[in-house]
C-alpha cells in the first residue's frame, strides 16, 4: 500500500478517536449535570461503533485527504442530551457545548507537552526531516494538529457544530428566526465555509501548535 494511503488511513483513525472523545465528553458532562439521556441510549461509551457518522467520520476526511486539501476535519454523530434535565439549563447547555471542545484542547496540550519535553526523556531532538524523524514526533504531531483543528472547527457558530449552541444560548429570543434559518441551512453553510473560508482561519491552528510544542 502506498505510503500516502497509509498516512491517510492513519489520519482518519486518529480523527475518529478524537471525535469520539469529543462526543463522549458532551455526554459525560451532561450526565454529571443531571441528564441521563446519553447513558440510556448507549452513547456514554468510547466504542467507535456507537458514535461514527458515515459521512462526517469517514467519507469527508478521506475526500479531503485524497483531494490534498491541506486540512482534515470531521465529526461523529452528536451525543443526545435533554437540556430540560440539566440542573441549570442555560449554564448547563454552555458547559455541555464547551465540553467536547475542551476535551480536544486538553488532548492537544497533553501531546504537545510530550513533544516539547521528549528530549528530556531520552528521545532524539525533533527534526523536520521525515527520514530522520522519530515516529513518536510524527504520531504526536498529528494528534496535536487534528485536535486543534477539531477544537477550532467546533467553535464555528454554524449548526450542527458546538459553536452554534454556544451562540444560541446567548441569542435573545427576538433573533429566533436567525437560529431557525441557520439550523435549516446549516449543513450547506458549513460545507461552503469548509471549502472557501477554512484556509483563512487555519493559521490560528499552526500558531497554537507552535506555542504548545515549541516547533515552528
N, C-alpha and C positions, 0 to 999 in steps of 0.2 A: 504494500500500500504506500503511495507517495507520501513523503513527509508532510506536505501541506495538508493532505487529507487527514493524517494522524493528528496534526496540530488542531485542525478544525473540530474534529471529534472531541479532542481533549478540552477545547474551549467550551463546547456545548455541555460536556459533563460538569465542568466547574460552574457554568452558568446555571444549570439545572439545580445543582446542590445549593447554590447561593439563593435562588428564588424560592426554593423550598424552605430554607431557613427564614427567609423574609416573611413568607406566609405563615409559617409556624409561629413566628414572633407576634404577628397580629392576633392569631387565635389564642395564644397563651396569655397575652396581656388582657384581652377581652375576658378570658376565664378568670384571671386574678381580680378583675374589676366587677365580677358578678354575672357574666354571660357565659352560659354553658353550651351555646349552640354548636361551636366547632367540635367540642368533645362528643356531643351526642350524635353528630353526623360523621364521626370517624376521621375528622380532619386535624385533630390535635396530635399529629404524628409527623415524623420525618420520613415516612415511607413515600418515595417519589411517586408511586402509582396513584396515591391519593390526591396529588397536587398538580400533576402535569396537565398543561394546556397544549394540545397537539400543535396549534399554530404558534402561540407565543413562546413555548418552551423548546420547540424543536424546529419547525419549518422556518420561521422568521430568522432565528440565529444562523441556521445553515445557509439560508439565502444570502444573508449579509456577508458571511464568510466567503461563499462562492463568488459573490459579486465584488469581493475585495473592497468592501465599503469603508474599511478603516476603523470600524467600531462594531461592537456586538451588543445588542440589547434583547430583552425578552421578559416574559412574565409567566407565572403559574396561575392556575385557577384561584380566584380570590377565596380566602377562607371566610365562610359565612359567620356573621355575628348579628345580634339583635341589639341595637343601641338602646332600646327601651328597657333592656335588662341591666344596663350599666347603672352603678350606684349614683353616678353623676353623669348625665347624658352628654352634656357639652364637653366637659373636661375629659370624660372617658373616650369620646369619639376622637378627640385630638390625640390622646395617648395611644389608642389603638392604631390610628393612622400613622403616627410617628414611629411606632414600634418596629415595623419592618425596615424603615429607612435607617434607624439607629442600629439595628442588628447588622446591616450591611456595612455601616461605618465602623462598627466595632471589629468586624472581621478584617476590614481593610487596615485599620490601625494595628491590630494584633500581628498580622503577617507582615505589615510594613516595618514594624519594630523588629521582627525576626530578621528581616533583610538588613536593616540598619546595624544591628548588633551581631550578625552572624560571624564576622571575623573574630570577635572576642571569644567565640565558642569553637574555634579551630577550623572554620570553613575558609576557603581561599577568598581573597578580596573580590568584589564584584567586577566583572568586565563586560563590556558591551559586545565583545567578540563571541558570536554564538558557538564557535568551535571550542572556545576555552571556558565558556560559562559553566559553572557548576549547575547541575539540574535543579538544585534547590532554588536558586535565584529565578530560574525560568518559571517554575511552578508557582512560587510565592508571588512573583510579579504579576502573573495572570490573575491570581486570586485577588490581589490588591486592586488591580485595574478594573476587573469586572464588578467587584463590589462597590467601588467608587462610581462606576457607570450606573449601577442599579440604584444607588442612593440618590444621585443627581437626577436620573431619569424619573424616579418615582416622585420627586418633588415638583415635577411639571404639573400645573393645575388643570389637567385635561382628564376627564373620565376615560378609563376606569382607574387611573393612577391615584396614588395616595394624596398627591398634591391637591387634587380636586376636592377630596373630603376635607382637607385642611382649609381650603379656600371657602367651601360651602359652610363650614362651621362658623366662619366669621361673617359671612354674607348676610345682610339684612333681608328680611322676608320679602321686601318690595322688589328685590332683584331675583325672585324665584324663577322668572321667565328665562333669565340667562342660564340658571342652573339646569332648567329643563332642556334648553337648546344644546348645552354642552353635553348633557347625558345622551341626547338623541343622536348627535353627530360626532360625539367624542372620538370614536374609533377612526373616522375619516380625517378628523383634525389631527389626531395623533400620528397617523401614517404620514400626513403632509409634513408635520413637524420633524419626524424622523428623517425623511428623505431630503428635505430642503433646509432645515434650520439647525439640526443637531450639530453640525460641524461648527456652528458659531459658539456653542457652549462647551464643546469638548475640551478646549484649552484649560478650562477650570479643573478638569479631571487630571490632566498631566501636571498642573501646578500642585494639586493636592498630593499626587503620587510622589513628586519630588520632595515636598515638605515632610511627608511621613517617612519615606525610605532613605532620603539623602542622596538619591540617584537623580541626576539631571539628564 
